[in-house]
Amino acid sequence: FNLPVISFVDTGGAYPGVGSEERGVAEAIARSTERCLSLKTPLVAVITGEGASGGAIAIAAGSSVLILEHSIYMVISPEGANAILWRGARTAEEAAKAMKITAQDLLKLKVVDKIIPEPPGGAHSDPAATIRAVGDAIEAELMKFEHLSADEILKLRAERFYAIGRPG
């Protein structure tokens, strides 16, 4: 239908057990990532709370990734990273700091493209204002792609991902 795709991400970490792998979670994540990266229409992803899994990363593989001011975004929870990377030698807080999962850190690393300000007290304190801010941010992002061809959209998406974590 040649329509843009908007995804909202608010998901805790996936269950890391054998059963999850037996049911094909890794393949599902890989297919979702591949499909999002190959869409010929704009995909604007909005991290609205916690994006803490490979699945969260997959459905946010977009042309533009927005994040609410107090949201966090990562491939694994700080607790999981602590257990795997540091064998439990750090606290979850230390792991979170090392992982750079805040909206502000993610913007500096070019993982996200824009931080959406929240009302005083957080998004939940004024849902109507939050919805307006998110809607306005999505609209502004979609306008950037309005006159681009499918090939130009794909090229910009690829360039966006190549730039993640690079200086400049």
C-alpha positions in Angstrom: 0.0 0.0 0.0 3.1 2.2 0.1 2.2 3.5 3.5 4.7 4.5 6.2 5.0 2.1 9.2 5.0 3.4 12.8 6.1 1.1 15.6 5.8 1.7 19.3 8.3 -0.1 21.5 7.6 -0.8 25.2 8.8 -4.3 26.1 10.9 -5.8 28.8 13.5 -8.4 28.1 12.5 -11.7 26.4 12.6 -14.9 28.4 16.2 -16.3 27.8 15.4 -20.0 28.3 15.9 -23.0 26.1 12.1 -23.2 25.4 12.2 -19.7 23.9 15.0 -20.8 21.5 13.2 -24.0 20.7 10.2 -22.0 19.6 12.4 -20.0 17.2 12.7 -16.6 18.9 16.2 -15.9 17.3 14.9 -16.6 13.9 11.8 -14.4 14.5 14.0 -11.6 15.7 16.3 -11.9 12.6 13.3 -12.0 10.2 11.8 -9.0 11.8 15.0 -7.0 11.7 15.6 -7.9 8.1 12.0 -7.0 7.1 12.2 -3.6 8.9 15.5 -2.8 7.3 14.3 -3.7 3.8 10.9 -1.8 3.9 10.7 0.6 1.0 8.5 3.0 3.0 9.5 5.1 6.0 9.5 3.3 9.4 9.3 5.6 12.4 9.9 3.8 15.7 9.0 5.3 19.1 10.5 4.0 22.3 7.8 4.8 24.8 9.1 3.1 28.0 11.5 0.2 28.1 12.9 -1.5 25.0 14.9 -4.3 26.5 15.3 -7.1 24.0 16.4 -8.2 20.6 12.8 -8.1 19.6 12.6 -4.4 20.7 15.7 -3.7 18.6 14.2 -5.6 15.6 10.9 -3.7 15.5 12.7 -0.4 15.9 15.1 -0.9 12.9 13.6 2.1 11.3 14.3 5.1 9.2 14.0 7.2 12.3 14.0 6.2 16.0 12.4 8.5 18.5 12.5 8.0 22.3 10.6 9.5 25.2 12.8 11.6 27.4 12.8 9.1 30.4 12.7 5.8 28.4 15.5 3.3 28.1 16.5 1.1 25.1 18.9 -1.8 25.0 19.3 -5.3 23.6 19.4 -6.9 27.1 18.4 -5.8 30.6 21.1 -4.5 32.9 20.6 -7.6 35.1 21.0 -9.9 32.1 24.1 -8.0 30.9 25.6 -8.1 34.4 25.0 -11.9 34.6 26.5 -12.6 31.2 29.2 -10.0 30.8 30.4 -9.5 34.3 29.3 -12.8 35.9 27.3 -10.9 38.5 30.3 -8.8 39.7 28.5 -5.5 39.1 25.2 -4.1 40.3 22.4 -3.6 37.8 22.9 0.1 38.2 26.6 -0.2 37.3 25.7 -2.3 34.3 23.1 0.2 33.2 25.6 3.0 33.3 28.2 1.0 31.4 25.6 0.1 28.8 24.5 3.7 28.1 20.8 3.0 27.9 19.3 6.5 28.6 17.7 8.6 25.9 20.5 11.2 26.3 23.3 8.6 25.9 21.5 6.9 22.9 21.2 10.3 21.1 24.9 10.9 21.5 25.7 7.5 20.1 23.3 8.0 17.2 21.2 5.0 18.2 18.1 7.3 18.4 17.5 10.3 16.3 15.4 12.5 18.6 14.3 12.7 22.2 10.7 13.6 22.7 10.3 15.8 25.9 7.9 14.6 28.5 5.6 16.7 30.7 6.8 17.5 34.2 6.5 14.4 36.3 6.8 12.0 33.3 4.7 10.8 30.4 2.1 9.2 32.7 1.5 12.5 34.5 -0.2 14.1 31.4 -1.1 11.4 28.9 -2.8 13.9 26.5 0.2 16.1 26.3 2.5 13.1 25.8 0.3 11.8 23.0 0.3 15.3 21.3 4.1 15.5 21.6 4.6 12.0 20.2 2.2 12.6 17.4 3.9 15.9 16.5 7.3 14.2 16.5 6.1 11.4 14.3 4.6 13.8 11.9 7.8 15.9 11.7 9.8 12.7 11.0 7.4 11.5 8.3 7.6 14.9 6.5 11.3 14.3 6.0 10.5 11.3 3.8 7.6 12.8 1.9 9.2 13.3 -1.4 11.8 10.5 -1.4 11.8 7.5 -3.6 12.0 3.9 -2.2 15.6 3.7 -3.1 16.4 7.0 -1.3 14.5 5.8 1.8 16.5 2.6 1.8 19.8 4.4 1.3 19.1 6.9 4.2 18.1 4.0 6.5 21.3 2.2 5.7 23.4 5.3 6.3 21.6 5.9 9.6 22.7 2.4 10.8 26.2 2.7 9.5 26.6 6.0 11.6 25.6 4.4 14.9 28.4 4.9 17.4 30.7 6.7 15.0 32.0 10.1 15.9 31.0 13.2 14.0 
